[in-house]
Amino acid sequence: MASKTLMEKIEALPGDKRAEVEDFVEFLAQRKGASASPPAKTFPDEILRQINADREALLREYGLFDTVPFIREFRETGGR
């Protein structure tokens, strides 16, 4: 259906039905993947800055460390 035809059909509806169409379109836009806008950030920027600052402080204090033993232990015990 052409956009013009759809718009004409929507404009021909009574006011209350047009409001329903608008609500439905907003609902569809909010559904995951339906919006063309980028996804919302999971964390606010300030939290991400604090996490990075904490990571840098740990690196300065303890240096690099081998994570493989920790990962192996987690896989074997399931984190228990």
PDB file of N, CA, C and O in Angstrom, chain B, residues numbered from 101:
ATOM      1  N   MET B 101       0.846  -1.168   0.000  1.00  0.00           N
ATOM      2  CA  MET B 101       0.000   0.000   0.000  1.00  0.00           C
ATOM      3  C   MET B 101       0.894   1.235   0.000  1.00  0.00           C
ATOM      4  O   MET B 101       1.857   1.310   0.764  1.00  0.00           O
ATOM      5  N   ALA B 102       0.582   2.180  -0.837  1.00  0.00           N
ATOM      6  CA  ALA B 102       1.355   3.407  -0.923  1.00  0.00           C
ATOM      7  C   ALA B 102       1.129   4.251   0.325  1.00  0.00           C
ATOM      8  O   ALA B 102       0.053   4.231   0.923  1.00  0.00           O
ATOM      9  N   SER B 103       2.163   4.989   0.703  1.00  0.00           N
ATOM     10  CA  SER B 103       2.067   5.828   1.896  1.00  0.00           C
ATOM     11  C   SER B 103       0.953   6.853   1.766  1.00  0.00           C
ATOM     12  O   SER B 103       0.250   7.136   2.735  1.00  0.00           O
ATOM     13  N   LYS B 104       0.790   7.409   0.574  1.00  0.00           N
ATOM     14  CA  LYS B 104      -0.244   8.422   0.373  1.00  0.00           C
ATOM     15  C   LYS B 104      -1.633   7.820   0.616  1.00  0.00           C
ATOM     16  O   LYS B 104      -2.476   8.431   1.273  1.00  0.00           O
ATOM     17  N   THR B 105      -1.857   6.631   0.085  1.00  0.00           N
ATOM     18  CA  THR B 105      -3.141   5.977   0.280  1.00  0.00           C
ATOM     19  C   THR B 105      -3.381   5.686   1.754  1.00  0.00           C
ATOM     20  O   THR B 105      -4.486   5.888   2.257  1.00  0.00           O
ATOM     21  N   LEU B 106      -2.355   5.216   2.443  1.00  0.00           N
ATOM     22  CA  LEU B 106      -2.486   4.935   3.870  1.00  0.00           C
ATOM     23  C   LEU B 106      -2.803   6.209   4.630  1.00  0.00           C
ATOM     24  O   LEU B 106      -3.687   6.219   5.488  1.00  0.00           O
ATOM     25  N   MET B 107      -2.093   7.281   4.325  1.00  0.00           N
ATOM     26  CA  MET B 107      -2.342   8.553   5.011  1.00  0.00           C
ATOM     27  C   MET B 107      -3.767   9.037   4.748  1.00  0.00           C
ATOM     28  O   MET B 107      -4.428   9.548   5.652  1.00  0.00           O
ATOM     29  N   GLU B 108      -4.237   8.876   3.520  1.00  0.00           N
ATOM     30  CA  GLU B 108      -5.605   9.293   3.208  1.00  0.00           C
ATOM     31  C   GLU B 108      -6.610   8.493   4.026  1.00  0.00           C
ATOM     32  O   GLU B 108      -7.599   9.040   4.514  1.00  0.00           O
ATOM     33  N   LYS B 109      -6.351   7.195   4.175  1.00  0.00           N
ATOM     34  CA  LYS B 109      -7.255   6.355   4.960  1.00  0.00           C
ATOM     35  C   LYS B 109      -7.248   6.762   6.432  1.00  0.00           C
ATOM     36  O   LYS B 109      -8.293   6.808   7.080  1.00  0.00           O
ATOM     37  N   ILE B 110      -6.068   7.055   6.944  1.00  0.00           N
ATOM     38  CA  ILE B 110      -5.959   7.472   8.350  1.00  0.00           C
ATOM     39  C   ILE B 110      -6.661   8.805   8.554  1.00  0.00           C
ATOM     40  O   ILE B 110      -7.390   8.980   9.530  1.00  0.00           O
ATOM     41  N   GLU B 111      -6.447   9.747   7.638  1.00  0.00           N
ATOM     42  CA  GLU B 111      -7.065  11.067   7.763  1.00  0.00           C
ATOM     43  C   GLU B 111      -8.581  10.997   7.635  1.00  0.00           C
ATOM     44  O   GLU B 111      -9.282  11.867   8.153  1.00  0.00           O
ATOM     45  N   ALA B 112      -9.101   9.975   6.953  1.00  0.00           N
ATOM     46  CA  ALA B 112     -10.553   9.831   6.790  1.00  0.00           C
ATOM     47  C   ALA B 112     -11.219   9.255   8.039  1.00  0.00           C
ATOM     48  O   ALA B 112     -12.444   9.286   8.160  1.00  0.00           O
ATOM     49  N   LEU B 113     -10.430   8.738   8.951  1.00  0.00           N
ATOM     50  CA  LEU B 113     -10.985   8.146  10.175  1.00  0.00           C
ATOM     51  C   LEU B 113     -11.506   9.234  11.106  1.00  0.00           C
ATOM     52  O   LEU B 113     -11.043  10.374  11.055  1.00  0.00           O
ATOM     53  N   PRO B 114     -12.475   8.883  11.961  1.00  0.00           N
ATOM     54  CA  PRO B 114     -12.901   9.830  13.003  1.00  0.00           C
ATOM     55  C   PRO B 114     -11.750  10.070  13.991  1.00  0.00           C
ATOM     56  O   PRO B 114     -10.821   9.267  14.074  1.00  0.00           O
ATOM     57  N   GLY B 115     -11.818  11.154  14.720  1.00  0.00           N
ATOM     58  CA  GLY B 115     -10.734  11.558  15.620  1.00  0.00           C
ATOM     59  C   GLY B 115     -10.313  10.493  16.615  1.00  0.00           C
ATOM     60  O   GLY B 115      -9.119  10.307  16.852  1.00  0.00           O
ATOM     61  N   ASP B 116     -11.285   9.782  17.207  1.00  0.00           N
ATOM     62  CA  ASP B 116     -10.924   8.777  18.211  1.00  0.00           C
ATOM     63  C   ASP B 116     -10.178   7.603  17.572  1.00  0.00           C
ATOM     64  O   ASP B 116      -9.285   7.021  18.188  1.00  0.00           O
ATOM     65  N   LYS B 117     -10.550   7.256  16.333  1.00  0.00           N
ATOM     66  CA  LYS B 117      -9.856   6.156  15.645  1.00  0.00           C
ATOM     67  C   LYS B 117      -8.455   6.582  15.214  1.00  0.00           C
ATOM     68  O   LYS B 117      -7.526   5.775  15.234  1.00  0.00           O
ATOM     69  N   ARG B 118      -8.300   7.853  14.823  1.00  0.00           N
ATOM     70  CA  ARG B 118      -6.958   8.358  14.485  1.00  0.00           C
ATOM     71  C   ARG B 118      -6.049   8.303  15.710  1.00  0.00           C
ATOM     72  O   ARG B 118      -4.865   7.986  15.595  1.00  0.00           O
ATOM     73  N   ALA B 119      -6.602   8.610  16.881  1.00  0.00           N
ATOM     74  CA  ALA B 119      -5.824   8.533  18.117  1.00  0.00           C
ATOM     75  C   ALA B 119      -5.396   7.094  18.386  1.00  0.00           C
ATOM     76  O   ALA B 119      -4.277   6.851  18.837  1.00  0.00           O
ATOM     77  N   GLU B 120      -6.279   6.144  18.113  1.00  0.00           N
ATOM     78  CA  GLU B 120      -5.914   4.728  18.277  1.00  0.00           C
ATOM     79  C   GLU B 120      -4.783   4.337  17.341  1.00  0.00           C
ATOM     80  O   GLU B 120      -3.867   3.612  17.731  1.00  0.00           O
ATOM     81  N   VAL B 121      -4.849   4.820  16.097  1.00  0.00           N
ATOM     82  CA  VAL B 121      -3.791   4.525  15.121  1.00  0.00           C
ATOM     83  C   VAL B 121      -2.468   5.113  15.606  1.00  0.00           C
ATOM     84  O   VAL B 121      -1.427   4.461  15.530  1.00  0.00           O
ATOM     85  N   GLU B 122      -2.514   6.342  16.101  1.00  0.00           N
ATOM     86  CA  GLU B 122      -1.297   6.982  16.597  1.00  0.00           C
ATOM     87  C   GLU B 122      -0.708   6.196  17.774  1.00  0.00           C
ATOM     88  O   GLU B 122       0.503   5.988  17.836  1.00  0.00           O
ATOM     89  N   ASP B 123      -1.563   5.762  18.705  1.00  0.00           N
ATOM     90  CA  ASP B 123      -1.098   4.964  19.845  1.00  0.00           C
ATOM     91  C   ASP B 123      -0.461   3.660  19.369  1.00  0.00           C
ATOM     92  O   ASP B 123       0.570   3.229  19.887  1.00  0.00           O
ATOM     93  N   PHE B 124      -1.096   3.043  18.374  1.00  0.00           N
ATOM     94  CA  PHE B 124      -0.576   1.770  17.864  1.00  0.00           C
ATOM     95  C   PHE B 124       0.781   1.972  17.193  1.00  0.00           C
ATOM     96  O   PHE B 124       1.690   1.162  17.373  1.00  0.00           O
ATOM     97  N   VAL B 125       0.917   3.035  16.429  1.00  0.00           N
ATOM     98  CA  VAL B 125       2.200   3.316  15.765  1.00  0.00           C
ATOM     99  C   VAL B 125       3.283   3.573  16.807  1.00  0.00           C
ATOM    100  O   VAL B 125       4.414   3.117  16.641  1.00  0.00           O
ATOM    101  N   GLU B 126       2.962   4.289  17.869  1.00  0.00           N
ATOM    102  CA  GLU B 126       3.931   4.526  18.945  1.00  0.00           C
ATOM    103  C   GLU B 126       4.319   3.215  19.618  1.00  0.00           C
ATOM    104  O   GLU B 126       5.486   3.005  19.947  1.00  0.00           O
ATOM    105  N   PHE B 127       3.342   2.333  19.822  1.00  0.00           N
ATOM    106  CA  PHE B 127       3.616   1.024  20.405  1.00  0.00           C
ATOM    107  C   PHE B 127       4.585   0.240  19.518  1.00  0.00           C
ATOM    108  O   PHE B 127       5.546  -0.348  20.013  1.00  0.00           O
ATOM    109  N   LEU B 128       4.335   0.233  18.219  1.00  0.00           N
ATOM    110  CA  LEU B 128       5.213  -0.491  17.296  1.00  0.00           C
ATOM    111  C   LEU B 128       6.620   0.095  17.291  1.00  0.00           C
ATOM    112  O   LEU B 128       7.601  -0.643  17.212  1.00  0.00           O
ATOM    113  N   ALA B 129       6.720   1.406  17.374  1.00  0.00           N
ATOM    114  CA  ALA B 129       8.026   2.059  17.364  1.00  0.00           C
ATOM    115  C   ALA B 129       8.832   1.721  18.613  1.00  0.00           C
ATOM    116  O   ALA B 129      10.062   1.704  18.575  1.00  0.00           O
ATOM    117  N   GLN B 130       8.142   1.450  19.719  1.00  0.00           N
ATOM    118  CA  GLN B 130       8.838   1.144  20.966  1.00  0.00           C
ATOM    119  C   GLN B 130       9.299  -0.306  21.043  1.00  0.00           C
ATOM    120  O   GLN B 130      10.184  -0.637  21.832  1.00  0.00           O
ATOM    121  N   ARG B 131       8.704  -1.168  20.227  1.00  0.00           N
ATOM    122  CA  ARG B 131       9.092  -2.579  20.250  1.00  0.00           C
ATOM    123  C   ARG B 131      10.529  -2.725  19.796  1.00  0.00           C
ATOM    124  O   ARG B 131      11.012  -1.949  18.972  1.00  0.00           O
ATOM    125  N   LYS B 132      11.209  -3.720  20.336  1.00  0.00           N
ATOM    126  CA  LYS B 132      12.617  -3.955  20.034  1.00  0.00           C
ATOM    127  C   LYS B 132      12.813  -4.140  18.535  1.00  0.00           C
ATOM    128  O   LYS B 132      12.119  -4.928  17.893  1.00  0.00           O
ATOM    129  N   GLY B 133      13.776  -3.394  17.989  1.00  0.00           N
ATOM    130  CA  GLY B 133      14.123  -3.528  16.589  1.00  0.00           C
ATOM    131  C   GLY B 133      13.221  -2.755  15.647  1.00  0.00           C
ATOM    132  O   GLY B 133      13.525  -2.665  14.457  1.00  0.00           O
ATOM    133  N   ALA B 134      12.133  -2.199  16.129  1.00  0.00           N
ATOM    134  CA  ALA B 134      11.217  -1.496  15.240  1.00  0.00           C
ATOM    135  C   ALA B 134      11.636  -0.055  15.011  1.00  0.00           C
ATOM    136  O   ALA B 134      11.222   0.564  14.031  1.00  0.00           O
ATOM    137  N   SER B 135      12.447   0.479  15.897  1.00  0.00           N
ATOM    138  CA  SER B 135      12.824   1.876  15.798  1.00  0.00           C
ATOM    139  C   SER B 135      14.103   2.027  14.988  1.00  0.00           C
ATOM    140  O   SER B 135      15.007   1.197  15.083  1.00  0.00           O
ATOM    141  N   ALA B 136      14.178   3.079  14.198  1.00  0.00           N
ATOM    142  CA  ALA B 136      15.382   3.352  13.419  1.00  0.00           C
ATOM    143  C   ALA B 136      16.434   4.053  14.270  1.00  0.00           C
ATOM    144  O   ALA B 136      17.591   4.156  13.862  1.00  0.00           O
ATOM    145  N   SER B 137      16.047   4.535  15.441  1.00  0.00           N
ATOM    146  CA  SER B 137      17.006   5.220  16.304  1.00  0.00           C
ATOM    147  C   SER B 137      17.921   4.200  16.963  1.00  0.00           C
ATOM    148  O   SER B 137      17.549   3.036  17.116  1.00  0.00           O
ATOM    149  N   PRO B 138      19.123   4.633  17.355  1.00  0.00           N
ATOM    150  CA  PRO B 138      20.047   3.696  17.996  1.00  0.00           C
ATOM    151  C   PRO B 138      19.497   3.207  19.324  1.00  0.00           C
ATOM    152  O   PRO B 138      18.722   3.911  19.972  1.00  0.00           O
ATOM    153  N   PRO B 139      19.893   1.998  19.739  1.00  0.00           N
ATOM    154  CA  PRO B 139      19.384   1.474  21.006  1.00  0.00           C
ATOM    155  C   PRO B 139      19.846   2.327  22.185  1.00  0.00           C
ATOM    156  O   PRO B 139      20.907   2.951  22.145  1.00  0.00           O
ATOM    157  N   ALA B 140      19.043   2.338  23.211  1.00  0.00           N
ATOM    158  CA  ALA B 140      19.386   3.095  24.408  1.00  0.00           C
ATOM    159  C   ALA B 140      20.606   2.490  25.065  1.00  0.00           C
ATOM    160  O   ALA B 140      20.814   1.278  25.007  1.00  0.00           O
ATOM    161  N   LYS B 141      21.425   3.341  25.699  1.00  0.00           N
ATOM    162  CA  LYS B 141      22.605   2.859  26.400  1.00  0.00           C
ATOM    163  C   LYS B 141      22.171   2.051  27.610  1.00  0.00           C
ATOM    164  O   LYS B 141      21.166   2.355  28.254  1.00  0.00           O
ATOM    165  N   THR B 142      22.949   1.016  27.908  1.00  0.00           N
ATOM    166  CA  THR B 142      22.656   0.198  29.059  1.00  0.00           C
ATOM    167  C   THR B 142      22.998   0.935  30.347  1.00  0.00           C
ATOM    168  O   THR B 142      22.249   0.864  31.322  1.00  0.00           O
ATOM    169  N   PHE B 143      24.122   1.639  30.356  1.00  0.00           N
ATOM    170  CA  PHE B 143      24.570   2.364  31.536  1.00  0.00           C
ATOM    171  C   PHE B 143      24.732   3.840  31.194  1.00  0.00           C
ATOM    172  O   PHE B 143      25.120   4.177  30.076  1.00  0.00           O
ATOM    173  N   PRO B 144      24.441   4.713  32.137  1.00  0.00           N
ATOM    174  CA  PRO B 144      24.734   6.134  31.920  1.00  0.00           C
ATOM    175  C   PRO B 144      26.241   6.352  31.829  1.00  0.00           C
ATOM    176  O   PRO B 144      27.023   5.575  32.378  1.00  0.00           O
ATOM    177  N   ASP B 145      26.640   7.409  31.136  1.00  0.00           N
ATOM    178  CA  ASP B 145      28.063   7.703  30.937  1.00  0.00           C
ATOM    179  C   ASP B 145      28.826   7.815  32.249  1.00  0.00           C
ATOM    180  O   ASP B 145      29.971   7.371  32.339  1.00  0.00           O
ATOM    181  N   GLU B 146      28.205   8.403  33.266  1.00  0.00           N
ATOM    182  CA  GLU B 146      28.903   8.585  34.546  1.00  0.00           C
ATOM    183  C   GLU B 146      29.256   7.239  35.176  1.00  0.00           C
ATOM    184  O   GLU B 146      30.339   7.090  35.742  1.00  0.00           O
ATOM    185  N   ILE B 147      28.372   6.275  35.088  1.00  0.00           N
ATOM    186  CA  ILE B 147      28.667   4.942  35.637  1.00  0.00           C
ATOM    187  C   ILE B 147      29.807   4.296  34.866  1.00  0.00           C
ATOM    188  O   ILE B 147      30.694   3.687  35.464  1.00  0.00           O
ATOM    189  N   LEU B 148      29.792   4.422  33.544  1.00  0.00           N
ATOM    190  CA  LEU B 148      30.876   3.850  32.738  1.00  0.00           C
ATOM    191  C   LEU B 148      32.213   4.509  33.065  1.00  0.00           C
ATOM    192  O   LEU B 148      33.241   3.834  33.125  1.00  0.00           O
ATOM    193  N   ARG B 149      32.202   5.836  33.279  1.00  0.00           N
ATOM    194  CA  ARG B 149      33.449   6.525  33.659  1.00  0.00           C
ATOM    195  C   ARG B 149      33.962   5.996  34.999  1.00  0.00           C
ATOM    196  O   ARG B 149      35.163   5.788  35.167  1.00  0.00           O
ATOM    197  N   GLN B 150      33.052   5.782  35.948  1.00  0.00           N
ATOM    198  CA  GLN B 150      33.460   5.278  37.264  1.00  0.00           C
ATOM    199  C   GLN B 150      34.009   3.857  37.167  1.00  0.00           C
ATOM    200  O   GLN B 150      34.997   3.532  37.826  1.00  0.00           O
ATOM    201  N   ILE B 151      33.386   3.013  36.361  1.00  0.00           N
ATOM    202  CA  ILE B 151      33.880   1.646  36.174  1.00  0.00           C
ATOM    203  C   ILE B 151      35.280   1.680  35.588  1.00  0.00           C
ATOM    204  O   ILE B 151      36.162   0.959  36.053  1.00  0.00           O
ATOM    205  N   ASN B 152      35.496   2.506  34.575  1.00  0.00           N
ATOM    206  CA  ASN B 152      36.829   2.599  33.971  1.00  0.00           C
ATOM    207  C   ASN B 152      37.854   3.152  34.947  1.00  0.00           C
ATOM    208  O   ASN B 152      39.002   2.707  34.958  1.00  0.00           O
ATOM    209  N   ALA B 153      37.456   4.113  35.763  1.00  0.00           N
ATOM    210  CA  ALA B 153      38.382   4.657  36.766  1.00  0.00           C
ATOM    211  C   ALA B 153      38.762   3.575  37.774  1.00  0.00           C
ATOM    212  O   ALA B 153      39.926   3.465  38.158  1.00  0.00           O
ATOM    213  N   ASP B 154      37.778   2.772  38.205  1.00  0.00           N
ATOM    214  CA  ASP B 154      38.064   1.683  39.144  1.00  0.00           C
ATOM    215  C   ASP B 154      39.003   0.648  38.510  1.00  0.00           C
ATOM    216  O   ASP B 154      39.925   0.155  39.160  1.00  0.00           O
ATOM    217  N   ARG B 155      38.762   0.333  37.256  1.00  0.00           N
ATOM    218  CA  ARG B 155      39.620  -0.636  36.556  1.00  0.00           C
ATOM    219  C   ARG B 155      41.058  -0.118  36.471  1.00  0.00           C
ATOM    220  O   ARG B 155      42.013  -0.863  36.688  1.00  0.00           O
ATOM    221  N   GLU B 156      41.191   1.163  36.153  1.00  0.00           N
ATOM    222  CA  GLU B 156      42.534   1.745  36.062  1.00  0.00           C
ATOM    223  C   GLU B 156      43.218   1.741  37.424  1.00  0.00           C
ATOM    224  O   GLU B 156      44.420   1.484  37.504  1.00  0.00           O
ATOM    225  N   ALA B 157      42.484   2.019  38.491  1.00  0.00           N
ATOM    226  CA  ALA B 157      43.058   2.006  39.844  1.00  0.00           C
ATOM    227  C   ALA B 157      43.518   0.593  40.208  1.00  0.00           C
ATOM    228  O   ALA B 157      44.592   0.428  40.786  1.00  0.00           O
ATOM    229  N   LEU B 158      42.728  -0.417  39.881  1.00  0.00           N
ATOM    230  CA  LEU B 158      43.128  -1.805  40.144  1.00  0.00           C
ATOM    231  C   LEU B 158      44.370  -2.178  39.356  1.00  0.00           C
ATOM    232  O   LEU B 158      45.253  -2.863  39.873  1.00  0.00           O
ATOM    233  N   LEU B 159      44.445  -1.735  38.113  1.00  0.00           N
ATOM    234  CA  LEU B 159      45.631  -2.017  37.296  1.00  0.00           C
ATOM    235  C   LEU B 159      46.869  -1.372  37.903  1.00  0.00           C
ATOM    236  O   LEU B 159      47.927  -1.998  37.968  1.00  0.00           O
ATOM    237  N   ARG B 160      46.744  -0.120  38.350  1.00  0.00           N
ATOM    238  CA  ARG B 160      47.896   0.551  38.963  1.00  0.00           C
ATOM    239  C   ARG B 160      48.318  -0.141  40.259  1.00  0.00           C
ATOM    240  O   ARG B 160      49.509  -0.285  40.532  1.00  0.00           O
ATOM    241  N   GLU B 161      47.341  -0.564  41.049  1.00  0.00           N
ATOM    242  CA  GLU B 161      47.649  -1.149  42.352  1.00  0.00           C
ATOM    243  C   GLU B 161      48.175  -2.577  42.244  1.00  0.00           C
ATOM    244  O   GLU B 161      49.129  -2.938  42.932  1.00  0.00           O
ATOM    245  N   TYR B 162      47.559  -3.395  41.380  1.00  0.00           N
ATOM    246  CA  TYR B 162      47.893  -4.822  41.334  1.00  0.00           C
ATOM    247  C   TYR B 162      48.596  -5.254  40.053  1.00  0.00           C
ATOM    248  O   TYR B 162      49.148  -6.353  39.989  1.00  0.00           O
ATOM    249  N   GLY B 163      48.581  -4.402  39.035  1.00  0.00           N
ATOM    250  CA  GLY B 163      49.186  -4.764  37.762  1.00  0.00           C
ATOM    251  C   GLY B 163      48.335  -5.785  37.022  1.00  0.00           C
ATOM    252  O   GLY B 163      47.199  -6.070  37.401  1.00  0.00           O
ATOM    253  N   LEU B 164      48.920  -6.332  35.944  1.00  0.00           N
ATOM    254  CA  LEU B 164      48.211  -7.341  35.169  1.00  0.00           C
ATOM    255  C   LEU B 164      48.270  -8.682  35.890  1.00  0.00           C
ATOM    256  O   LEU B 164      49.241  -8.963  36.594  1.00  0.00           O
ATOM    257  N   PHE B 165      47.257  -9.501  35.726  1.00  0.00           N
ATOM    258  CA  PHE B 165      47.287 -10.836  36.316  1.00  0.00           C
ATOM    259  C   PHE B 165      46.656 -11.812  35.338  1.00  0.00           C
ATOM    260  O   PHE B 165      45.862 -11.432  34.477  1.00  0.00           O
ATOM    261  N   ASP B 166      47.027 -13.076  35.489  1.00  0.00           N
ATOM    262  CA  ASP B 166      46.559 -14.127  34.591  1.00  0.00           C
ATOM    263  C   ASP B 166      45.157 -14.556  35.010  1.00  0.00           C
ATOM    264  O   ASP B 166      44.953 -14.994  36.142  1.00  0.00           O
ATOM    265  N   THR B 167      44.209 -14.436  34.119  1.00  0.00           N
ATOM    266  CA  THR B 167      42.830 -14.786  34.435  1.00  0.00           C
ATOM    267  C   THR B 167      42.487 -16.232  34.097  1.00  0.00           C
ATOM    268  O   THR B 167      41.436 -16.729  34.500  1.00  0.00           O
ATOM    269  N   VAL B 168      43.372 -16.918  33.353  1.00  0.00           N
ATOM    270  CA  VAL B 168      43.065 -18.281  32.910  1.00  0.00           C
ATOM    271  C   VAL B 168      42.767 -19.214  34.088  1.00  0.00           C
ATOM    272  O   VAL B 168      41.791 -19.960  34.014  1.00  0.00           O
ATOM    273  N   PRO B 169      43.554 -19.213  35.170  1.00  0.00           N
ATOM    274  CA  PRO B 169      43.217 -20.104  36.292  1.00  0.00           C
ATOM    275  C   PRO B 169      41.834 -19.818  36.883  1.00  0.00           C
ATOM    276  O   PRO B 169      41.114 -20.741  37.264  1.00  0.00           O
ATOM    277  N   PHE B 170      41.471 -18.541  36.956  1.00  0.00           N
ATOM    278  CA  PHE B 170      40.158 -18.188  37.481  1.00  0.00           C
ATOM    279  C   PHE B 170      39.041 -18.705  36.566  1.00  0.00           C
ATOM    280  O   PHE B 170      38.019 -19.202  37.040  1.00  0.00           O
ATOM    281  N   ILE B 171      39.245 -18.583  35.269  1.00  0.00           N
ATOM    282  CA  ILE B 171      38.241 -19.052  34.305  1.00  0.00           C
ATOM    283  C   ILE B 171      38.118 -20.565  34.367  1.00  0.00           C
ATOM    284  O   ILE B 171      37.009 -21.098  34.345  1.00  0.00           O
ATOM    285  N   ARG B 172      39.254 -21.267  34.443  1.00  0.00           N
ATOM    286  CA  ARG B 172      39.217 -22.737  34.544  1.00  0.00           C
ATOM    287  C   ARG B 172      38.479 -23.185  35.801  1.00  0.00           C
ATOM    288  O   ARG B 172      37.650 -24.094  35.756  1.00  0.00           O
ATOM    289  N   GLU B 173      38.789 -22.535  36.924  1.00  0.00           N
ATOM    290  CA  GLU B 173      38.125 -22.888  38.175  1.00  0.00           C
ATOM    291  C   GLU B 173      36.623 -22.632  38.079  1.00  0.00           C
ATOM    292  O   GLU B 173      35.820 -23.440  38.546  1.00  0.00           O
ATOM    293  N   PHE B 174      36.250 -21.514  37.477  1.00  0.00           N
ATOM    294  CA  PHE B 174      34.834 -21.197  37.327  1.00  0.00           C
ATOM    295  C   PHE B 174      34.139 -22.242  36.462  1.00  0.00           C
ATOM    296  O   PHE B 174      33.023 -22.658  36.773  1.00  0.00           O
ATOM    297  N   ARG B 175      34.782 -22.666  35.385  1.00  0.00           N
ATOM    298  CA  ARG B 175      34.182 -23.672  34.522  1.00  0.00           C
ATOM    299  C   ARG B 175      34.010 -25.007  35.240  1.00  0.00           C
ATOM    300  O   ARG B 175      33.011 -25.700  35.049  1.00  0.00           O
ATOM    301  N   GLU B 176      34.999 -25.362  36.073  1.00  0.00           N
ATOM    302  CA  GLU B 176      34.960 -26.644  36.791  1.00  0.00           C
ATOM    303  C   GLU B 176      33.933 -26.634  37.925  1.00  0.00           C
ATOM    304  O   GLU B 176      33.239 -27.626  38.149  1.00  0.00           O
ATOM    305  N   THR B 177      33.840 -25.525  38.627  1.00  0.00           N
ATOM    306  CA  THR B 177      32.985 -25.494  39.828  1.00  0.00           C
ATOM    307  C   THR B 177      31.664 -24.764  39.584  1.00  0.00           C
ATOM    308  O   THR B 177      30.767 -24.829  40.424  1.00  0.00           O
ATOM    309  N   GLY B 178      31.529 -24.081  38.465  1.00  0.00           N
ATOM    310  CA  GLY B 178      30.315 -23.313  38.214  1.00  0.00           C
ATOM    311  C   GLY B 178      30.242 -22.078  39.080  1.00  0.00           C
ATOM    312  O   GLY B 178      29.157 -21.539  39.298  1.00  0.00           O
ATOM    313  N   GLY B 179      31.382 -21.615  39.583  1.00  0.00           N
ATOM    314  CA  GLY B 179      31.420 -20.424  40.404  1.00  0.00           C
ATOM    315  C   GLY B 179      31.083 -20.664  41.859  1.00  0.00           C
ATOM    316  O   GLY B 179      30.771 -19.723  42.589  1.00  0.00           O
ATOM    317  N   ARG B 180      31.142 -21.922  42.291  1.00  0.00           N
ATOM    318  CA  ARG B 180      30.809 -22.231  43.695  1.00  0.00           C
ATOM    319  C   ARG B 180      32.022 -22.348  44.555  1.00  0.00           C
ATOM    320  O   ARG B 180      31.907 -22.603  45.754  1.00  0.00           O
TER     321      ARG B 180
END
